[in-house]
Amino acid sequence: MRGLIAAALLAAAGPAAAHHGWSSYDAAKTVEVTAELTDVSWGNPHGSAKVAYQGRTWDVVLAPVARMEARGLTRPMLAPGTKVTLVGYPRSDGTPEMRIERVIAGGKTVELR
């Protein structure tokens, strides 16, 4: 029984350990991108997508689904191929990834944080 409990705890810790912390983003530098979304994931621990920006494909870190929906951002508003404006913070280490604070889609501005 203890072996099963230990295995379950280790399995649950894997995704949490792999998840990034917000301190890895440069909160002093804002990035604003208007582009079409690709590879959109509507899931937890948070949504994600990809956009072409500065000649590279950037990973877009969104908010948890419950927060996005509570603030009026719906899955169809972030469908792949949809042109949106994203405002957020880039990673400090230069990795092409941004943590999004605001989404403007379909003429609607949604604050995520």
Residue pairs with C-beta under 8 A, 6 or more apart in sequence:
15 45
19 45
20 61
22 99
24 91
24 92
24 93
25 88
25 89
25 90
25 91
25 92
25 98
25 99
26 89
26 90
26 91
26 92
27 89
29 89
29 90
30 87
30 88
30 89
31 53
31 86
31 87
31 88
31 89
31 90
31 98
32 85
32 86
32 87
33 51
33 53
33 58
33 85
33 86
33 98
34 83
34 84
34 85
34 86
35 51
35 52
35 53
35 83
35 84
35 86
36 51
36 52
36 80
36 81
36 82
36 83
36 84
37 49
37 50
37 51
37 60
37 78
37 79
37 80
37 81
37 82
37 83
37 84
38 49
38 50
38 51
38 52
38 57
38 80
38 81
39 48
39 49
39 50
39 80
40 47
40 48
40 49
40 78
40 79
40 80
41 47
41 48
41 49
42 65
42 75
42 78
43 65
44 64
44 65
45 64
46 61
46 62
46 63
46 64
46 65
47 62
47 63
47 64
47 65
47 68
47 78
48 59
48 60
48 61
48 62
49 59
49 60
49 62
49 78
49 80
50 57
50 58
50 59
50 60
51 57
51 58
51 60
51 86
52 58
53 96
54 96
56 96
57 96
58 96
58 97
58 98
59 95
59 96
59 97
59 98
60 86
60 88
60 97
60 98
60 100
61 88
61 97
61 98
61 99
61 100
62 68
62 78
62 100
62 103
62 112
63 71
63 100
63 112
63 113
67 112
68 74
68 110
68 112
71 110
71 111
71 112
72 108
72 110
73 103
73 105
73 110
73 112
77 84
77 103
77 105
77 106
77 108
78 84
78 103
78 105
82 105
84 103
84 104
84 105
85 103
85 104
85 105
86 98
86 100
86 102
86 103
86 104
87 100
87 101
87 102
87 103
87 104
88 98
88 99
88 100
88 101
88 102
89 98
89 99
89 101
90 97
90 98
91 97
91 98
100 112
101 111
101 112
101 113
102 109
102 110
102 111
102 112
103 109
103 110
103 112
104 110
